[in-house]
């Protein structure tokens, strides 16, 4: 996989652990991750 994507995935899981109940933040991060995956193809 791409190093940048891995960094985002790590940051995403850290954020999930930090704020489990923040669904809006979760959705924003997921959209960012999806966008990065699309752009890196």
PDB file of N, CA, C and O in Angstrom:
ATOM      1  N   UNK A   1       0.841  -1.214   0.000  1.00  0.00           N
ATOM      2  CA  UNK A   1       0.000   0.000   0.000  1.00  0.00           C
ATOM      3  C   UNK A   1       0.864   1.247   0.000  1.00  0.00           C
ATOM      4  O   UNK A   1       2.081   1.174   0.172  1.00  0.00           O
ATOM      5  N   UNK A   2       0.227   2.387  -0.194  1.00  0.00           N
ATOM      6  CA  UNK A   2       0.934   3.661  -0.224  1.00  0.00           C
ATOM      7  C   UNK A   2       1.206   4.150   1.197  1.00  0.00           C
ATOM      8  O   UNK A   2       0.321   4.089   2.050  1.00  0.00           O
ATOM      9  N   UNK A   3       2.436   4.642   1.461  1.00  0.00           N
ATOM     10  CA  UNK A   3       2.799   5.124   2.806  1.00  0.00           C
ATOM     11  C   UNK A   3       1.823   6.185   3.327  1.00  0.00           C
ATOM     12  O   UNK A   3       1.453   6.164   4.501  1.00  0.00           O
ATOM     13  N   UNK A   4       1.402   7.125   2.445  1.00  0.00           N
ATOM     14  CA  UNK A   4       0.487   8.184   2.877  1.00  0.00           C
ATOM     15  C   UNK A   4      -0.839   7.599   3.354  1.00  0.00           C
ATOM     16  O   UNK A   4      -1.403   8.050   4.351  1.00  0.00           O
ATOM     17  N   UNK A   5      -1.328   6.596   2.637  1.00  0.00           N
ATOM     18  CA  UNK A   5      -2.594   5.961   3.021  1.00  0.00           C
ATOM     19  C   UNK A   5      -2.449   5.278   4.376  1.00  0.00           C
ATOM     20  O   UNK A   5      -3.359   5.325   5.204  1.00  0.00           O
ATOM     21  N   UNK A   6      -1.305   4.646   4.596  1.00  0.00           N
ATOM     22  CA  UNK A   6      -1.065   3.986   5.877  1.00  0.00           C
ATOM     23  C   UNK A   6      -1.067   5.008   7.015  1.00  0.00           C
ATOM     24  O   UNK A   6      -1.629   4.759   8.082  1.00  0.00           O
ATOM     25  N   UNK A   7      -0.434   6.158   6.777  1.00  0.00           N
ATOM     26  CA  UNK A   7      -0.408   7.214   7.804  1.00  0.00           C
ATOM     27  C   UNK A   7      -1.821   7.660   8.145  1.00  0.00           C
ATOM     28  O   UNK A   7      -2.160   7.844   9.314  1.00  0.00           O
ATOM     29  N   UNK A   8      -2.645   7.834   7.110  1.00  0.00           N
ATOM     30  CA  UNK A   8      -4.035   8.257   7.323  1.00  0.00           C
ATOM     31  C   UNK A   8      -4.795   7.191   8.101  1.00  0.00           C
ATOM     32  O   UNK A   8      -5.575   7.508   8.999  1.00  0.00           O
ATOM     33  N   UNK A   9      -4.566   5.925   7.755  1.00  0.00           N
ATOM     34  CA  UNK A   9      -5.266   4.837   8.437  1.00  0.00           C
ATOM     35  C   UNK A   9      -4.891   4.795   9.917  1.00  0.00           C
ATOM     36  O   UNK A   9      -5.745   4.568  10.774  1.00  0.00           O
ATOM     37  N   UNK A  10      -3.602   5.016  10.211  1.00  0.00           N
ATOM     38  CA  UNK A  10      -3.152   5.045  11.610  1.00  0.00           C
ATOM     39  C   UNK A  10      -3.790   6.222  12.338  1.00  0.00           C
ATOM     40  O   UNK A  10      -4.295   6.072  13.451  1.00  0.00           O
ATOM     41  N   UNK A  11      -3.765   7.392  11.708  1.00  0.00           N
ATOM     42  CA  UNK A  11      -4.369   8.578  12.317  1.00  0.00           C
ATOM     43  C   UNK A  11      -5.861   8.364  12.545  1.00  0.00           C
ATOM     44  O   UNK A  11      -6.416   8.806  13.551  1.00  0.00           O
ATOM     45  N   UNK A  12      -6.501   7.683  11.600  1.00  0.00           N
ATOM     46  CA  UNK A  12      -7.935   7.412  11.709  1.00  0.00           C
ATOM     47  C   UNK A  12      -8.233   6.543  12.926  1.00  0.00           C
ATOM     48  O   UNK A  12      -9.143   6.842  13.700  1.00  0.00           O
ATOM     49  N   UNK A  13      -7.465   5.464  13.097  1.00  0.00           N
ATOM     50  CA  UNK A  13      -7.723   4.576  14.238  1.00  0.00           C
ATOM     51  C   UNK A  13      -7.411   5.264  15.559  1.00  0.00           C
ATOM     52  O   UNK A  13      -8.089   5.021  16.557  1.00  0.00           O
ATOM     53  N   UNK A  14      -6.386   6.125  15.575  1.00  0.00           N
ATOM     54  CA  UNK A  14      -6.084   6.880  16.794  1.00  0.00           C
ATOM     55  C   UNK A  14      -7.239   7.808  17.137  1.00  0.00           C
ATOM     56  O   UNK A  14      -7.609   7.945  18.303  1.00  0.00           O
ATOM     57  N   UNK A  15      -7.809   8.449  16.112  1.00  0.00           N
ATOM     58  CA  UNK A  15      -8.923   9.366  16.337  1.00  0.00           C
ATOM     59  C   UNK A  15     -10.158   8.616  16.827  1.00  0.00           C
ATOM     60  O   UNK A  15     -10.894   9.101  17.687  1.00  0.00           O
ATOM     61  N   UNK A  16     -10.372   7.421  16.265  1.00  0.00           N
ATOM     62  CA  UNK A  16     -11.507   6.595  16.696  1.00  0.00           C
ATOM     63  C   UNK A  16     -11.366   6.261  18.180  1.00  0.00           C
ATOM     64  O   UNK A  16     -12.337   6.336  18.934  1.00  0.00           O
ATOM     65  N   UNK A  17     -10.161   5.894  18.591  1.00  0.00           N
ATOM     66  CA  UNK A  17      -9.925   5.562  19.996  1.00  0.00           C
ATOM     67  C   UNK A  17     -10.115   6.786  20.883  1.00  0.00           C
ATOM     68  O   UNK A  17     -10.611   6.674  22.004  1.00  0.00           O
ATOM     69  N   UNK A  18      -9.719   7.960  20.379  1.00  0.00           N
ATOM     70  CA  UNK A  18      -9.786   9.183  21.183  1.00  0.00           C
ATOM     71  C   UNK A  18     -11.227   9.667  21.336  1.00  0.00           C
ATOM     72  O   UNK A  18     -11.619  10.116  22.413  1.00  0.00           O
ATOM     73  N   UNK A  19     -12.018   9.578  20.264  1.00  0.00           N
ATOM     74  CA  UNK A  19     -13.391  10.097  20.318  1.00  0.00           C
ATOM     75  C   UNK A  19     -14.366   9.125  19.660  1.00  0.00           C
ATOM     76  O   UNK A  19     -14.761   9.303  18.507  1.00  0.00           O
ATOM     77  N   UNK A  20     -14.742   8.107  20.406  1.00  0.00           N
ATOM     78  CA  UNK A  20     -15.620   7.059  19.893  1.00  0.00           C
ATOM     79  C   UNK A  20     -16.985   7.589  19.462  1.00  0.00           C
ATOM     80  O   UNK A  20     -17.552   7.111  18.480  1.00  0.00           O
ATOM     81  N   UNK A  21     -17.512   8.567  20.184  1.00  0.00           N
ATOM     82  CA  UNK A  21     -18.900   8.984  19.963  1.00  0.00           C
ATOM     83  C   UNK A  21     -19.028  10.098  18.926  1.00  0.00           C
ATOM     84  O   UNK A  21     -20.139  10.525  18.612  1.00  0.00           O
ATOM     85  N   UNK A  22     -17.894  10.573  18.389  1.00  0.00           N
ATOM     86  CA  UNK A  22     -17.948  11.698  17.458  1.00  0.00           C
ATOM     87  C   UNK A  22     -18.164  11.185  16.036  1.00  0.00           C
ATOM     88  O   UNK A  22     -17.204  10.982  15.294  1.00  0.00           O
ATOM     89  N   UNK A  23     -19.429  10.977  15.658  1.00  0.00           N
ATOM     90  CA  UNK A  23     -19.736  10.375  14.365  1.00  0.00           C
ATOM     91  C   UNK A  23     -19.446  11.323  13.211  1.00  0.00           C
ATOM     92  O   UNK A  23     -19.042  10.885  12.134  1.00  0.00           O
ATOM     93  N   UNK A  24     -19.650  12.627  13.430  1.00  0.00           N
ATOM     94  CA  UNK A  24     -19.379  13.583  12.351  1.00  0.00           C
ATOM     95  C   UNK A  24     -17.894  13.584  11.996  1.00  0.00           C
ATOM     96  O   UNK A  24     -17.537  13.620  10.819  1.00  0.00           O
ATOM     97  N   UNK A  25     -17.033  13.545  13.008  1.00  0.00           N
ATOM     98  CA  UNK A  25     -15.595  13.492  12.760  1.00  0.00           C
ATOM     99  C   UNK A  25     -15.228  12.206  12.041  1.00  0.00           C
ATOM    100  O   UNK A  25     -14.396  12.204  11.133  1.00  0.00           O
ATOM    101  N   UNK A  26     -15.856  11.109  12.457  1.00  0.00           N
ATOM    102  CA  UNK A  26     -15.611   9.824  11.813  1.00  0.00           C
ATOM    103  C   UNK A  26     -15.935   9.900  10.325  1.00  0.00           C
ATOM    104  O   UNK A  26     -15.130   9.491   9.489  1.00  0.00           O
ATOM    105  N   UNK A  27     -17.106  10.420   9.998  1.00  0.00           N
ATOM    106  CA  UNK A  27     -17.519  10.491   8.591  1.00  0.00           C
ATOM    107  C   UNK A  27     -16.571  11.368   7.791  1.00  0.00           C
ATOM    108  O   UNK A  27     -16.227  11.043   6.654  1.00  0.00           O
ATOM    109  N   UNK A  28     -16.143  12.492   8.388  1.00  0.00           N
ATOM    110  CA  UNK A  28     -15.218  13.392   7.695  1.00  0.00           C
ATOM    111  C   UNK A  28     -13.907  12.684   7.388  1.00  0.00           C
ATOM    112  O   UNK A  28     -13.385  12.787   6.278  1.00  0.00           O
ATOM    113  N   UNK A  29     -13.375  11.962   8.376  1.00  0.00           N
ATOM    114  CA  UNK A  29     -12.107  11.256   8.179  1.00  0.00           C
ATOM    115  C   UNK A  29     -12.248  10.137   7.154  1.00  0.00           C
ATOM    116  O   UNK A  29     -11.343   9.908   6.351  1.00  0.00           O
ATOM    117  N   UNK A  30     -13.385   9.439   7.183  1.00  0.00           N
ATOM    118  CA  UNK A  30     -13.606   8.368   6.209  1.00  0.00           C
ATOM    119  C   UNK A  30     -13.658   8.950   4.800  1.00  0.00           C
ATOM    120  O   UNK A  30     -13.086   8.375   3.874  1.00  0.00           O
ATOM    121  N   UNK A  31     -14.337  10.086   4.627  1.00  0.00           N
ATOM    122  CA  UNK A  31     -14.400  10.718   3.310  1.00  0.00           C
ATOM    123  C   UNK A  31     -13.012  11.144   2.851  1.00  0.00           C
ATOM    124  O   UNK A  31     -12.675  10.994   1.676  1.00  0.00           O
ATOM    125  N   UNK A  32     -12.197  11.679   3.773  1.00  0.00           N
ATOM    126  CA  UNK A  32     -10.830  12.071   3.433  1.00  0.00           C
ATOM    127  C   UNK A  32     -10.026  10.865   2.980  1.00  0.00           C
ATOM    128  O   UNK A  32      -9.286  10.937   1.998  1.00  0.00           O
ATOM    129  N   UNK A  33     -10.170   9.754   3.698  1.00  0.00           N
ATOM    130  CA  UNK A  33      -9.441   8.534   3.365  1.00  0.00           C
ATOM    131  C   UNK A  33      -9.862   8.015   1.993  1.00  0.00           C
ATOM    132  O   UNK A  33      -9.014   7.632   1.187  1.00  0.00           O
ATOM    133  N   UNK A  34     -11.167   8.001   1.724  1.00  0.00           N
ATOM    134  CA  UNK A  34     -11.667   7.538   0.427  1.00  0.00           C
ATOM    135  C   UNK A  34     -11.132   8.407  -0.698  1.00  0.00           C
ATOM    136  O   UNK A  34     -10.751   7.898  -1.752  1.00  0.00           O
ATOM    137  N   UNK A  35     -11.101   9.735  -0.476  1.00  0.00           N
ATOM    138  CA  UNK A  35     -10.618  10.666  -1.493  1.00  0.00           C
ATOM    139  C   UNK A  35      -9.144  10.401  -1.785  1.00  0.00           C
ATOM    140  O   UNK A  35      -8.730  10.416  -2.944  1.00  0.00           O
ATOM    141  N   UNK A  36      -8.342  10.158  -0.733  1.00  0.00           N
ATOM    142  CA  UNK A  36      -6.921   9.885  -0.919  1.00  0.00           C
ATOM    143  C   UNK A  36      -6.717   8.579  -1.691  1.00  0.00           C
ATOM    144  O   UNK A  36      -5.840   8.489  -2.551  1.00  0.00           O
ATOM    145  N   UNK A  37      -7.529   7.575  -1.378  1.00  0.00           N
ATOM    146  CA  UNK A  37      -7.417   6.293  -2.080  1.00  0.00           C
ATOM    147  C   UNK A  37      -7.723   6.461  -3.567  1.00  0.00           C
ATOM    148  O   UNK A  37      -7.055   5.867  -4.414  1.00  0.00           O
ATOM    149  N   UNK A  38      -8.738   7.274  -3.881  1.00  0.00           N
ATOM    150  CA  UNK A  38      -9.113   7.508  -5.279  1.00  0.00           C
ATOM    151  C   UNK A  38      -8.015   8.278  -6.002  1.00  0.00           C
ATOM    152  O   UNK A  38      -7.671   7.947  -7.137  1.00  0.00           O
ATOM    153  N   UNK A  39      -7.459   9.308  -5.353  1.00  0.00           N
ATOM    154  CA  UNK A  39      -6.454  10.153  -6.002  1.00  0.00           C
ATOM    155  C   UNK A  39      -5.140   9.423  -6.208  1.00  0.00           C
ATOM    156  O   UNK A  39      -4.387   9.758  -7.123  1.00  0.00           O
ATOM    157  N   UNK A  40      -4.846   8.425  -5.369  1.00  0.00           N
ATOM    158  CA  UNK A  40      -3.543   7.753  -5.449  1.00  0.00           C
ATOM    159  C   UNK A  40      -3.527   6.632  -6.493  1.00  0.00           C
ATOM    160  O   UNK A  40      -2.488   6.010  -6.715  1.00  0.00           O
ATOM    161  N   UNK A  41      -4.677   6.368  -7.137  1.00  0.00           N
ATOM    162  CA  UNK A  41      -4.715   5.306  -8.151  1.00  0.00           C
ATOM    163  C   UNK A  41      -4.097   5.806  -9.457  1.00  0.00           C
ATOM    164  O   UNK A  41      -4.033   5.062 -10.435  1.00  0.00           O
TER     165      UNK A  41
END
